[in-house]
Amino acid sequence: QVQLVESGGGLVQPGGSLRLSCAASGIGFSVYDMGWYRQAPGKQRERVATIRSGGITNYADSVKGRFTISRDNAKNTVALQMNNLKSEDTAVYYCNAYRMPMDYWGKGTLVTVSS
C-alpha cells in the first residue's frame, strides 16, 4: 500500500520559515520523481517544486529563491524548506510521487501565513 504522509505545516508570520516533510512508503522511492504542490482556497492546485529521481530540481516562479526542495533516498523522504513566507503562500501543500503511469498523492498539510 502506497502512503505519502506530509508533516510540518502550521501557522507562521509573514517573513517566517517552515519546513515540510513527506515520508513515502510502498514505492521504490529512489526511482520516483517527487514534488510539492499547493492549493489555496478557491484556486486550482498548482506545482510548487519538483525534484527528479536524478536530483534535478524545478521551481514555480513565485517561490524561486525562497523555497528549496530536497530528497533523502535513504530515508524515503522529500522536504520543502520555505523561507520568507508570504500571505499568498497560504495553502494546503501536497506531496506527489510520479513515475509514469503511477501518480500518488498525500492528503496534504495546511500552511497558513498570517500576522
QUIKADA-V587645 format. One record per residue. N is the residue number from 1. RES is the residue in one letter. PSI is psi in degrees with one decimal (* if undefined). OMEGA is omega in whole degrees, 0 to 359 (999 if undefined). Layout:
n->{N/N}
res->{RES/RES}
psi->{PSI/PSI}
omega->{OMEGA/OMEGA}
This chain:
n->{1/2/3/4/5/6/7/8/9/10/11/12/13/14/15/16/17/18/19/20/21/22/23/24/25/26/27/28/29/30/31/32/33/34/35/36/37/38/39/40/41/42/43/44/45/46/47/48/49/50/51/52/53/54/55/56/57/58/59/60/61/62/63/64/65/66/67/68/69/70/71/72/73/74/75/76/77/78/79/80/81/82/83/84/85/86/87/88/89/90/91/92/93/94/95/96/97/98/99/100/101/102/103/104/105/106/107/108/109/110/111/112/113/114/115}
res->{Q/V/Q/L/V/E/S/G/G/G/L/V/Q/P/G/G/S/L/R/L/S/C/A/A/S/G/I/G/F/S/V/Y/D/M/G/W/Y/R/Q/A/P/G/K/Q/R/E/R/V/A/T/I/R/S/G/G/I/T/N/Y/A/D/S/V/K/G/R/F/T/I/S/R/D/N/A/K/N/T/V/A/L/Q/M/N/N/L/K/S/E/D/T/A/V/Y/Y/C/N/A/Y/R/M/P/M/D/Y/W/G/K/G/T/L/V/T/V/S/S}
psi->{127.1/132.9/134.5/117.9/114.6/151.5/164.2/-4.7/170.0/-166.5/130.3/150.0/154.6/137.2/-10.2/-176.2/151.7/153.5/117.9/147.4/148.2/122.3/125.5/143.0/153.8/5.5/159.6/81.3/-43.9/-20.6/-0.9/141.9/135.5/151.6/162.1/133.0/163.2/155.0/115.2/158.2/128.4/6.3/164.2/157.1/139.6/152.0/135.2/-54.2/147.7/153.7/121.7/167.2/-29.8/-2.2/-5.7/134.1/155.7/140.3/149.1/146.9/-33.6/-16.9/-3.8/133.5/-11.6/-34.1/148.5/126.8/143.2/161.1/151.8/100.1/-23.7/-30.1/-1.2/45.3/152.0/138.8/156.9/108.6/121.5/117.2/161.2/52.4/145.8/162.1/-32.1/-4.6/-6.7/123.6/169.6/127.9/130.3/141.4/141.6/139.9/126.7/128.2/106.9/130.0/9.0/140.1/107.4/148.8/145.9/179.0/-12.5/157.3/136.7/130.1/123.6/121.3/110.2/148.5/*}
omega->{181/176/170/185/180/175/175/179/179/180/180/179/175/183/181/183/172/175/176/177/178/178/182/174/178/178/172/194/190/182/180/165/183/181/171/177/179/178/177/180/178/182/177/176/180/178/177/182/176/175/183/179/179/175/180/183/178/184/169/181/185/183/180/179/180/182/176/177/179/179/176/183/178/182/182/180/173/184/174/176/184/180/178/183/181/181/181/174/179/183/166/182/183/174/181/174/186/170/189/4/182/183/186/182/170/182/175/175/187/173/179/179/185/176/999}
